[in-house]
């Protein structure tokens, strides 16, 4: 029973560590398949080496105390991972510009050692459990089944529950403590097996059951022009008689009016232009996220004095967008193929406007929501600059939790944060439904500049043209000071604790309407 419990716990910890690695590395190396591939390869390599090493050691030293020592050391190393990550990851991200090798190096430095040590557990337990060669098949099958069940349990517990309620570093410390407790249990058993065997069920009982969740997509009847699986998305370009759309997975990203390629199909993109109401002399703009290039295309057309950069993670998005949404790079509009946060941290350039539009219908890259990210982004702003971010949510109610948590986070970083709920077609700017889901635009000012609704409407009137029909209405939707969001006990989002998925909990029957 004791050995089986140890197999279960070690299997759970291996998968939990791997999942937590997906949260530890993206702030420095971006959220891409390169990072995921590096982590998965590191754990697979570590386990392979551990299996080999465990087999050799178990033949030479078939002792329960040696097994306990290996698990104890793995737990001890696990306790150091949060401290090591704060040193190793930023250093390697600066020293190795190629995200592939940088993320792989960080994965190896942080997770190879505990992975190897945990890999020794299965062959060691098999050796200690096999008293009769005639039953070795049955014993090995049982142990590997138990270990795999532990891995499933650790995966569900971590992804469905722990990440939503605890900081990443604290979870890692708990995992290290569980491993060390398992080792102590084995040591006790090695001296007093009869009395200590009852400890095993108690150890397993330390872990909590996770809860499941589900999401659902939507179907489209539009004509499909292009469909492509990339390293990051399943991209679909479709159109009807008037509009052409780009979607990522289940999320509509961009649209284009076929008879006027500069018209704003999705109302929220008009609000990007309100940045000029706060900073009329803006000359340099950074877009994080490209999609169908509605914003960059409009800014290049409407403001000939501007220079535009776009940070886009997926090179396929750039090529598809150029082919189907009619724009090209030139001296004034350049695209950088890089994760937005990595670009922010590495570029020396300063921008008057940074426009963050990396939202999905049911997700948002967590490392683009945190206090650390916005501090780094603020350093890339000029003195009068501002950041404009798009969020999908409601102003009040259960579906407002992510918006209110993000607002609380931004208030810690910027001297002034202005909120513009984008009115839907049937709403007036002064009578918005507070519990309705919508696009909510957040303007983060590097220098305090409080403007009234009428001031903004007047400035928006100078910017308005036929392609931005709702700009003045959006300006008048500015949330007044007496309606500041109630952030209550919601968390400040950080690299250590950003339960974005838990805060969003999106379940949309028709996500397209929230982009209209």
C-alpha positions as CSV (number, residue, x, y, z in Angstrom):
1,X,0.0,0.0,0.0
2,X,2.8,2.4,0.9
3,X,4.6,1.9,-2.4
4,X,1.5,2.2,-4.4
5,X,0.7,5.5,-2.6
6,X,4.2,6.8,-3.4
7,X,3.7,5.8,-7.1
8,X,0.4,7.7,-7.2
9,X,1.8,10.9,-5.5
10,X,4.9,11.0,-7.7
11,X,2.9,10.6,-10.8
12,X,0.6,13.4,-9.7
13,X,3.5,15.8,-8.9
14,X,5.2,15.2,-12.3
15,X,2.2,16.4,-14.3
16,X,1.5,19.2,-11.9
17,X,5.0,20.5,-12.3
18,X,4.8,20.3,-16.1
19,X,1.5,22.3,-16.1
20,X,3.0,24.9,-13.7
21,X,5.9,25.3,-16.1
22,X,3.4,26.5,-18.7
23,X,2.8,29.4,-16.3
24,X,6.4,30.0,-15.2
25,X,8.0,30.4,-18.7
26,X,5.6,32.5,-20.8
27,X,6.3,35.8,-19.0
28,X,9.9,35.6,-20.3
29,X,9.6,33.6,-23.5
30,X,6.1,34.2,-24.7
31,X,3.1,31.8,-25.0
32,X,3.9,29.7,-28.0
33,X,4.3,26.1,-29.1
34,X,8.1,26.5,-28.8
35,X,7.7,27.0,-25.0
36,X,5.2,24.1,-24.8
37,X,7.5,21.9,-26.9
38,X,10.5,22.7,-24.7
39,X,8.7,21.9,-21.5
40,X,7.2,18.6,-22.8
41,X,10.5,17.5,-24.3
42,X,12.3,18.3,-21.0
43,X,10.0,16.2,-18.9
44,X,10.0,13.3,-21.4
45,X,13.8,13.4,-21.5
46,X,14.0,13.7,-17.7
47,X,11.7,10.7,-17.2
48,X,13.5,8.6,-19.7
49,X,16.8,9.3,-18.0
50,X,15.2,8.7,-14.6
51,X,13.8,5.3,-15.7
52,X,17.2,4.2,-16.9
53,X,18.9,5.5,-13.8
54,X,16.2,4.0,-11.5
55,X,16.6,0.6,-13.0
56,X,20.4,0.5,-12.5
57,X,20.2,1.9,-8.9
58,X,17.4,-0.5,-7.9
59,X,19.4,-3.5,-9.0
60,X,22.5,-2.3,-7.1
61,X,20.8,-0.8,-4.0
62,X,17.3,-2.4,-3.6
63,X,16.5,-0.4,-0.5
64,X,13.3,1.5,0.6
65,X,15.6,4.1,2.2
66,X,17.4,4.8,-1.1
67,X,14.0,5.3,-2.8
68,X,13.0,7.6,0.0
69,X,16.2,9.6,-0.4
70,X,15.6,10.1,-4.1
71,X,12.1,11.3,-3.5
72,X,13.3,13.6,-0.7
73,X,15.9,15.2,-2.9
74,X,13.4,15.7,-5.7
75,X,11.1,17.5,-3.2
76,X,14.0,19.6,-1.9
77,X,14.9,20.7,-5.4
78,X,11.3,21.4,-6.2
79,X,11.2,23.9,-3.2
80,X,14.0,25.9,-4.9
81,X,12.2,26.2,-8.3
82,X,10.3,29.5,-7.6
83,X,13.6,31.1,-6.5
84,X,15.6,29.7,-9.4
85,X,12.9,30.7,-11.9
86,X,13.2,34.4,-10.9
87,X,16.9,34.3,-11.6
88,X,17.3,31.8,-14.5
89,X,14.4,32.8,-16.7
90,X,15.1,36.5,-17.1
91,X,18.8,35.9,-17.5
92,X,18.3,33.3,-20.3
93,X,15.7,35.4,-22.0
94,X,18.3,38.1,-22.4
95,X,21.3,35.9,-23.2
96,X,19.5,33.7,-25.7
97,X,17.4,35.8,-28.1
98,X,16.0,32.7,-30.0
99,X,12.9,31.8,-28.0
100,X,13.3,28.1,-28.9
101,X,16.7,27.6,-27.3
102,X,16.1,30.1,-24.5
103,X,12.9,28.4,-23.4
104,X,14.5,24.9,-23.8
105,X,17.5,26.0,-21.7
106,X,15.2,27.4,-19.0
107,X,13.1,24.3,-19.0
108,X,16.2,22.1,-18.5
109,X,17.6,24.3,-15.7
110,X,14.3,24.3,-13.8
111,X,12.7,21.0,-14.3
112,X,15.3,18.4,-15.5
113,X,16.6,17.5,-12.1
114,X,13.3,16.9,-10.3
115,X,12.0,15.1,-13.4
116,X,15.0,12.7,-13.5
117,X,14.6,12.0,-9.7
118,X,10.9,11.3,-10.0
119,X,11.5,9.1,-13.0
120,X,13.6,6.8,-10.8
121,X,10.5,6.1,-8.7
122,X,8.6,3.7,-11.0
123,X,11.5,1.2,-11.7
124,X,12.5,1.3,-8.0
125,X,9.0,0.5,-6.8
126,X,8.7,-2.2,-9.3
127,X,12.0,-3.8,-8.1
128,X,10.9,-3.6,-4.4
129,X,7.4,-4.9,-5.2
130,X,8.5,-7.9,-7.3
131,X,9.0,-10.9,-5.0
132,X,8.2,-13.5,-7.6
133,X,9.2,-13.3,-11.3
134,X,6.1,-15.3,-12.2
135,X,4.0,-12.2,-11.2
136,X,6.2,-9.4,-12.5
137,X,3.8,-8.6,-15.4
138,X,0.8,-8.2,-13.0
139,X,2.9,-6.1,-10.5
140,X,4.4,-3.8,-13.2
141,X,1.0,-3.3,-14.9
142,X,-0.6,-2.4,-11.6
143,X,2.1,0.1,-10.5
144,X,2.2,1.9,-13.9
145,X,-1.6,2.1,-13.9
146,X,-1.5,3.6,-10.4
147,X,1.2,6.1,-11.4
148,X,-0.8,7.1,-14.5
149,X,-3.9,7.6,-12.5
150,X,-1.9,9.8,-10.2
151,X,-0.8,11.8,-13.3
152,X,-4.4,12.3,-14.4
153,X,-5.4,13.4,-10.9
154,X,-2.5,15.8,-10.7
155,X,-3.4,17.3,-14.1
156,X,-7.0,17.8,-13.2
157,X,-6.3,19.1,-9.7
158,X,-3.8,21.6,-10.9
159,X,-5.6,22.9,-14.1
160,X,-9.2,22.9,-12.7
161,X,-8.5,24.0,-9.1
162,X,-5.1,24.9,-7.8
163,X,-4.1,27.5,-10.4
164,X,-7.4,29.3,-9.8
165,X,-7.0,29.6,-6.0
166,X,-3.2,29.8,-5.3
167,X,-0.1,31.6,-6.6
168,X,2.1,29.5,-8.8
169,X,5.1,29.6,-6.5
170,X,2.9,28.5,-3.5
171,X,1.6,25.5,-5.5
172,X,5.2,24.5,-6.3
173,X,6.2,24.7,-2.7
174,X,3.2,22.5,-1.7
175,X,4.3,19.9,-4.3
176,X,7.8,20.0,-2.8
177,X,6.4,19.5,0.6
178,X,4.2,16.6,-0.5
179,X,7.2,14.8,-2.0
180,X,9.3,15.3,1.2
181,X,6.3,14.0,3.3
182,X,6.2,11.0,1.0
183,X,9.9,10.4,1.5
184,X,9.5,10.6,5.3
185,X,6.6,8.2,5.2
186,X,8.8,5.7,3.3
187,X,11.7,6.2,5.8
188,X,9.3,5.4,8.7
189,X,8.0,2.4,6.9
190,X,11.5,1.1,6.3
191,X,12.0,1.0,10.1
192,X,8.5,0.1,11.4
193,X,6.5,-1.2,8.4
194,X,3.5,-2.5,10.3
195,X,2.6,0.7,12.1
196,X,3.5,3.0,9.4
197,X,1.5,1.4,6.6
198,X,-1.6,3.2,7.8
199,X,0.1,6.6,6.9
200,X,-0.3,6.0,3.1
201,X,-4.1,6.7,2.8
202,X,-3.6,9.9,4.9
203,X,-1.0,11.2,2.5
204,X,-3.2,10.7,-0.5
205,X,-6.0,12.4,1.4
206,X,-3.9,15.6,1.4
207,X,-4.8,16.2,-2.3
208,X,-8.2,17.7,-3.2
209,X,-10.5,16.7,-6.0
210,X,-10.7,19.1,-9.0
211,X,-13.8,20.3,-10.6
212,X,-14.5,20.0,-14.4
213,X,-15.6,22.7,-16.7
214,X,-16.6,22.9,-20.3
215,X,-16.9,25.4,-23.1
216,X,-18.7,25.4,-26.3
217,X,-18.2,27.0,-29.7
218,X,-20.4,28.3,-32.4
219,X,-21.1,27.3,-36.0
220,X,-21.0,29.6,-38.9
221,X,-23.0,29.4,-42.1
222,X,-20.7,31.8,-44.0
223,X,-18.7,30.8,-47.1
224,X,-15.2,29.6,-46.1
225,X,-12.4,31.2,-48.1
226,X,-9.4,29.8,-46.2
227,X,-8.8,27.4,-43.4
228,X,-5.4,26.7,-41.8
229,X,-4.0,25.0,-38.7
230,X,-1.0,26.9,-37.4
231,X,1.3,26.5,-34.4
232,X,-1.1,28.8,-32.4
233,X,-4.5,28.8,-34.0
234,X,-7.1,27.2,-36.2
235,X,-7.6,30.2,-38.6
236,X,-10.8,30.5,-40.7
237,X,-11.4,33.2,-43.2
238,X,-15.1,33.4,-44.3
239,X,-17.4,35.9,-45.9
240,X,-21.0,36.6,-46.7
241,X,-22.4,39.1,-49.3
242,X,-21.1,42.1,-47.4
243,X,-18.4,41.2,-44.9
244,X,-15.3,39.1,-44.6
245,X,-14.2,37.7,-41.3
246,X,-11.2,36.1,-39.7
247,X,-11.7,33.7,-36.8
248,X,-9.2,32.0,-34.4
249,X,-10.6,28.7,-33.2
250,X,-14.1,29.7,-31.8
251,X,-13.3,33.4,-31.6
252,X,-14.1,36.1,-34.3
253,X,-11.1,38.3,-34.5
254,X,-11.5,40.8,-37.4
255,X,-13.9,41.8,-40.1
256,X,-13.8,43.9,-43.3
257,X,-16.6,45.5,-45.3
258,X,-16.0,44.3,-48.9
259,X,-17.0,47.6,-50.5
260,X,-14.9,49.8,-48.0
261,X,-11.8,48.0,-46.5
262,X,-11.3,50.9,-44.0
263,X,-14.7,50.7,-42.4
264,X,-14.9,49.4,-38.8
265,X,-16.9,46.2,-38.9
266,X,-16.6,45.6,-35.2
267,X,-17.6,48.6,-33.2
268,X,-14.9,48.3,-30.5
269,X,-12.1,49.0,-33.0
270,X,-13.4,52.6,-33.4
271,X,-12.4,53.3,-29.8
272,X,-8.7,52.9,-30.7
273,X,-9.0,56.3,-32.3
274,X,-10.0,57.9,-29.0
275,X,-6.4,57.6,-28.1
276,X,-5.9,60.7,-30.1
277,X,-8.4,62.6,-28.0
278,X,-6.0,62.1,-25.1
279,X,-2.8,62.5,-27.1
280,X,-3.5,64.6,-30.3
281,X,0.1,64.7,-31.3
282,X,0.7,61.0,-31.2
283,X,3.2,59.9,-33.9
284,X,4.2,56.3,-32.9
285,X,1.8,53.5,-32.3
286,X,2.3,49.8,-31.3
287,X,-0.4,47.2,-31.8
288,X,-0.1,44.0,-29.9
289,X,-2.1,41.5,-32.0
290,X,-2.8,41.8,-35.7
291,X,-5.8,39.8,-36.7
292,X,-7.2,41.3,-39.9
293,X,-5.2,44.5,-39.3
294,X,-8.3,46.8,-39.0
295,X,-6.6,49.2,-36.6
296,X,-3.2,49.4,-38.3
297,X,-4.8,49.7,-41.7
298,X,-7.1,52.6,-40.5
299,X,-4.3,54.4,-38.7
300,X,-2.0,54.3,-41.7
301,X,-4.8,55.6,-43.9
302,X,-6.2,58.3,-41.6
303,X,-3.0,59.7,-40.0
304,X,-0.2,60.0,-42.6
305,X,2.2,61.4,-40.0
306,X,2.1,58.2,-37.9
307,X,4.6,55.3,-37.8
308,X,3.1,51.9,-36.8
309,X,4.6,48.7,-35.4
310,X,2.6,45.5,-34.9
311,X,3.8,42.7,-32.6
312,X,2.2,39.5,-33.8
313,X,3.1,36.0,-32.5
314,X,1.8,33.9,-35.4
315,X,3.5,34.4,-38.8
316,X,0.6,32.7,-40.5
317,X,-1.7,35.4,-39.3
318,X,0.4,38.0,-41.0
319,X,0.4,36.2,-44.4
320,X,-3.3,35.3,-44.3
321,X,-4.2,38.9,-43.2
322,X,-2.2,40.4,-46.1
323,X,-3.8,38.0,-48.6
324,X,-7.4,38.5,-47.5
325,X,-7.6,41.9,-45.8
326,X,-5.8,44.0,-48.3
327,X,-2.8,45.7,-46.6
328,X,1.0,45.6,-47.0
329,X,4.0,46.5,-44.9
330,X,6.0,49.6,-45.9
331,X,8.2,52.2,-44.3
332,X,5.4,53.4,-42.0
333,X,3.8,50.0,-41.1
334,X,6.1,47.2,-39.9
335,X,5.2,43.8,-38.3
336,X,7.4,42.1,-35.8
337,X,6.9,38.4,-35.5
338,X,7.2,38.0,-31.7
339,X,5.1,37.6,-28.6
340,X,3.8,41.0,-27.5
341,X,5.2,40.8,-24.0
342,X,8.6,39.6,-25.1
343,X,8.8,42.5,-27.6
344,X,7.8,45.0,-24.9
345,X,10.6,43.8,-22.7
346,X,13.3,43.7,-25.4
347,X,12.6,46.8,-27.5
348,X,14.2,50.1,-26.7
349,X,11.6,52.1,-28.6
350,X,9.0,54.4,-27.0
351,X,5.5,54.7,-28.2
352,X,2.7,57.4,-27.9
353,X,0.0,54.7,-28.1
354,X,0.1,51.0,-27.3
355,X,-3.0,49.2,-28.4
356,X,-3.5,45.8,-26.8
357,X,-6.0,43.6,-28.7
358,X,-5.1,40.0,-27.9
359,X,-8.4,38.9,-26.5
360,X,-10.2,35.7,-27.5
361,X,-13.9,35.0,-27.0
362,X,-13.1,32.5,-24.2
363,X,-9.5,33.3,-23.3
364,X,-6.8,35.9,-23.0
365,X,-3.0,35.3,-22.7
366,X,-2.5,35.6,-18.9
367,X,1.0,37.1,-19.2
368,X,-0.6,40.1,-21.0
369,X,-2.9,40.8,-18.1
370,X,-0.5,41.1,-15.1
371,X,0.9,43.9,-13.1
372,X,4.4,43.0,-14.3
373,X,3.4,43.2,-17.9
374,X,1.8,46.6,-17.6
375,X,4.7,48.0,-15.6
376,X,7.0,46.9,-18.5
377,X,4.6,48.4,-21.1
378,X,4.4,51.7,-19.2
379,X,8.2,52.0,-19.5
380,X,7.8,51.9,-23.3
381,X,5.4,54.9,-23.3
382,X,6.4,58.5,-24.0
383,X,5.6,61.0,-21.3
384,X,2.1,61.7,-22.6
385,X,1.5,58.2,-23.9
386,X,-1.3,55.7,-23.1
387,X,-2.2,52.1,-23.4
388,X,-5.6,51.0,-24.8
389,X,-6.8,47.5,-24.0
390,X,-9.9,45.5,-25.0
391,X,-11.7,43.3,-22.6
392,X,-14.9,41.3,-23.0
393,X,-17.1,41.3,-19.9
394,X,-19.9,43.1,-18.1
395,X,-19.6,46.1,-15.8
396,X,-21.4,44.4,-12.9
397,X,-22.3,40.8,-11.9
398,X,-20.5,37.5,-12.0
399,X,-19.4,38.0,-15.6
400,X,-17.6,41.2,-14.6
401,X,-15.0,39.6,-12.4
402,X,-12.1,39.6,-14.9
403,X,-12.8,43.2,-16.0
404,X,-12.9,44.4,-12.4
405,X,-9.8,42.4,-11.4
406,X,-7.9,43.9,-14.4
407,X,-9.1,47.3,-13.5
408,X,-7.8,46.9,-9.9
409,X,-4.5,45.7,-11.4
410,X,-4.2,48.7,-13.7
411,X,-5.0,51.2,-11.0
412,X,-1.8,50.0,-9.2
413,X,0.3,50.8,-12.2
414,X,-1.1,54.0,-13.8
415,X,-2.1,57.4,-12.4
416,X,-5.4,57.3,-14.3
417,X,-7.5,54.6,-15.9
418,X,-10.5,55.5,-18.0
419,X,-13.2,52.9,-18.9
420,X,-15.3,53.0,-22.1
421,X,-18.1,50.3,-22.2
422,X,-18.8,50.0,-26.0
423,X,-22.6,50.6,-26.5
424,X,-24.5,48.0,-28.5
425,X,-26.7,49.1,-31.4
426,X,-29.9,49.5,-29.3
427,X,-28.3,51.3,-26.3
428,X,-27.6,54.9,-25.6
429,X,-24.3,55.9,-24.2
430,X,-25.9,57.2,-21.0
431,X,-28.1,54.1,-20.4
432,X,-26.0,51.0,-20.7
433,X,-27.1,47.7,-19.4
434,X,-24.5,47.1,-16.6
435,X,-25.0,43.3,-16.5
436,X,-24.7,42.8,-20.3
437,X,-21.6,41.3,-21.8
438,X,-19.8,43.7,-24.2
439,X,-16.4,45.0,-25.3
440,X,-15.0,47.2,-22.5
441,X,-12.1,49.5,-23.6
442,X,-9.7,50.5,-20.8
443,X,-7.4,53.5,-21.4
444,X,-4.3,53.6,-19.2
445,X,-2.7,57.0,-19.0
446,X,1.0,57.6,-18.3
447,X,0.1,61.1,-17.1
448,X,-3.1,62.0,-15.3
449,X,-5.5,63.7,-17.7
450,X,-9.1,63.7,-16.6
451,X,-11.5,64.5,-19.4
452,X,-15.3,64.7,-19.2
453,X,-17.7,63.0,-21.5
454,X,-18.4,66.2,-23.4
455,X,-14.7,67.1,-23.7
456,X,-14.1,63.7,-25.2
457,X,-17.1,63.9,-27.5
458,X,-16.0,67.2,-28.8
459,X,-12.5,65.9,-29.5
460,X,-13.9,62.8,-31.0
461,X,-16.0,65.0,-33.4
462,X,-12.7,66.3,-34.8
463,X,-11.5,62.8,-35.5
464,X,-14.8,61.3,-36.7
465,X,-15.3,60.3,-40.4
466,X,-17.8,58.1,-42.2
467,X,-15.8,55.0,-41.4
468,X,-16.0,55.6,-37.7
469,X,-19.8,56.1,-37.2
470,X,-19.9,55.3,-33.5
471,X,-16.9,57.2,-32.2
472,X,-18.8,60.0,-30.5
473,X,-21.2,57.6,-29.0
474,X,-18.3,55.6,-27.5
475,X,-16.7,58.8,-26.2
476,X,-19.9,59.6,-24.4
477,X,-20.0,56.2,-22.8
478,X,-17.0,57.1,-20.5
479,X,-17.6,55.7,-17.1
480,X,-18.0,58.6,-14.6
481,X,-16.1,58.7,-11.3
482,X,-19.2,57.8,-9.3
483,X,-19.5,54.5,-11.2
484,X,-16.0,53.3,-10.7
485,X,-15.9,49.5,-10.7
486,X,-16.1,47.8,-7.3
487,X,-13.0,45.6,-7.1
488,X,-13.8,44.2,-3.7
489,X,-11.7,41.1,-2.9
490,X,-10.8,40.4,-6.4
491,X,-7.1,39.7,-6.9
492,X,-4.5,42.0,-8.4
493,X,-3.2,40.0,-11.4
494,X,0.4,39.1,-11.3
495,X,2.8,36.6,-12.9
496,X,2.5,34.6,-9.7
497,X,-1.3,34.6,-9.5
498,X,-3.4,35.3,-12.6
499,X,-6.5,33.0,-12.5
500,X,-7.7,34.5,-15.8
501,X,-9.7,31.5,-17.0
502,X,-11.4,31.1,-13.7
503,X,-12.4,34.8,-13.7
504,X,-13.7,34.8,-17.2
505,X,-15.7,31.6,-17.3
506,X,-17.0,32.4,-20.7
507,X,-20.0,30.4,-22.1
508,X,-21.2,32.0,-25.3
509,X,-23.9,30.8,-27.6
510,X,-23.1,33.5,-30.1
511,X,-19.8,35.2,-29.5
512,X,-20.0,37.3,-32.7
513,X,-22.5,39.7,-31.3
514,X,-20.0,41.0,-28.7
515,X,-17.8,42.3,-31.5
516,X,-20.6,44.2,-33.3
